Amino acid sequence: MARTRSEQAVWRREQLLNAALTVFADKGVDGATVKDVAQAAGVTPGLLYRYFDSKEAMVETLLSERGFLPRLRELRAEPNDPRPATEVLTELLESFDRLLVDHAELMALFFSAGQARAPLAALVSEGHRLIGGFLAERVDAGELRAHDTATAARTLFATVAVNRRLGTPIDIAALVGLLFPGEG
């Protein structure tokens, strides 16, 4: 059965992203070249450039589409979640931790982004802003005590990510409980 052009373009783009993720996880972002990615995908570098402007664009696409931001955006799209904030945060951080385990190559990409630091910083900043906004809403609603929501968001994500990177998973419910004792 023949594919339409748009279906083939979507398939090819995913193929290129899969190859990029494999190459970046193996060689690191700084150590990989566009030629390496093209070779792994079985295409020419010219074809790869039809889909992505640069290696950094591939990194940004991988992290924004396959990383944790889509789940965080869903959370923000449902600002009236009736569950306690601590329950939502625990579930969210457990999902983040599972993503890090299930997609170890994304974690390797994240920690090896090197020259792609600007797009990576923007993605991380958006994640912190989304969680900080969620926390601020819950503070405004009187559910959580007043606190520096930006620092709390950074602390939550960094603690989970670093512990996973070090191979020392943590009790996420206990982490949330440390930051927000008796709340939720």
Backbone hydrogen bonds, N-H to C=O, Kabsch-Sander energy under -0.5 kcal/mol:
donor,donor_aa,acceptor,acceptor_aa,energy
8,Q,4,T,-2.5
9,A,5,R,-2.5
10,V,6,S,-2.2
11,W,7,E,-2.5
12,R,8,Q,-2.8
13,R,9,A,-2.5
14,E,10,V,-2.2
15,Q,11,W,-2.3
16,L,12,R,-2.6
17,L,13,R,-2.4
18,N,14,E,-2.7
19,A,15,Q,-2.3
20,A,16,L,-2.7
21,L,17,L,-2.7
22,T,18,N,-2.1
23,V,19,A,-2.7
24,F,20,A,-3.2
25,A,21,L,-2.3
26,D,22,T,-1.8
27,K,23,V,-3.3
28,G,24,F,-2.1
29,V,112,S,-0.8
30,D,112,S,-0.7
32,A,28,G,-1.1
32,A,29,V,-0.5
37,V,33,T,-1.9
38,A,34,V,-2.9
39,Q,35,K,-2.7
40,A,36,D,-2.4
41,A,37,V,-1.9
42,G,38,A,-1.0
42,G,39,Q,-0.6
43,V,38,A,-2.6
48,L,44,T,-1.9
49,Y,45,P,-2.3
50,R,46,G,-0.7
50,R,47,L,-0.9
51,Y,47,L,-0.6
51,Y,48,L,-1.5
52,F,48,L,-2.1
58,M,54,S,-1.4
59,V,55,K,-2.1
60,E,56,E,-2.7
61,T,57,A,-2.3
62,L,58,M,-2.7
63,L,59,V,-2.5
64,S,60,E,-2.6
65,E,61,T,-2.6
66,R,62,L,-2.3
67,G,63,L,-0.8
69,L,63,L,-0.5
71,R,68,F,-0.5
72,L,68,F,-1.9
73,R,69,L,-2.9
74,E,70,P,-1.8
75,L,71,R,-1.9
76,R,72,L,-2.1
77,A,73,R,-1.5
78,E,74,E,-0.8
78,E,75,L,-0.9
81,D,78,E,-1.1
87,E,84,P,-0.5
88,V,84,P,-2.2
89,L,85,A,-3.0
90,T,86,T,-2.2
91,E,87,E,-2.4
92,L,88,V,-2.7
93,L,89,L,-2.9
94,E,90,T,-2.3
95,S,91,E,-2.1
96,F,92,L,-2.1
97,D,93,L,-2.6
98,R,94,E,-2.4
99,L,95,S,-2.3
100,L,96,F,-2.0
101,V,97,D,-1.8
102,D,98,R,-3.6
103,H,99,L,-2.1
104,A,101,V,-0.7
106,L,103,H,-1.3
107,M,103,H,-1.4
108,A,104,A,-2.5
109,L,105,E,-2.3
110,F,106,L,-2.8
111,F,107,M,-2.4
112,S,108,A,-1.0
112,S,109,L,-0.6
113,A,110,F,-0.9
116,A,113,A,-2.9
117,R,114,G,-1.1
118,A,115,Q,-0.5
120,L,116,A,-2.0
121,A,117,R,-3.4
122,A,118,A,-2.0
123,L,119,P,-2.1
124,V,120,L,-2.7
125,S,121,A,-2.7
126,E,122,A,-2.1
127,G,123,L,-2.2
128,H,124,V,-2.6
129,R,125,S,-2.6
130,L,126,E,-2.7
131,I,127,G,-2.2
132,G,128,H,-3.0
133,G,129,R,-2.5
134,F,130,L,-2.0
135,L,131,I,-2.8
136,A,132,G,-2.6
137,E,133,G,-2.3
138,R,134,F,-1.9
139,V,135,L,-2.1
140,D,136,A,-2.9
141,A,137,E,-1.9
142,G,139,V,-1.7
143,E,138,R,-2.0
144,L,138,R,-1.4
149,T,147,H,-1.3
152,A,148,D,-2.2
153,A,149,T,-2.3
154,R,150,A,-2.2
155,T,151,T,-2.6
156,L,152,A,-2.5
157,F,153,A,-2.1
158,A,154,R,-2.6
159,T,155,T,-2.3
160,V,156,L,-1.8
161,A,157,F,-2.8
162,V,158,A,-2.9
163,N,159,T,-2.0
164,R,160,V,-2.3
165,R,161,A,-2.6
166,L,162,V,-2.3
167,G,164,R,-1.0
168,T,163,N,-3.1
172,I,170,I,-1.0
175,L,171,D,-2.0
176,V,172,I,-2.7
177,G,173,A,-2.3
178,L,174,A,-1.9
179,L,175,L,-1.8
180,F,176,V,-2.4
183,E,180,F,-1.7
184,G,143,E,-0.7
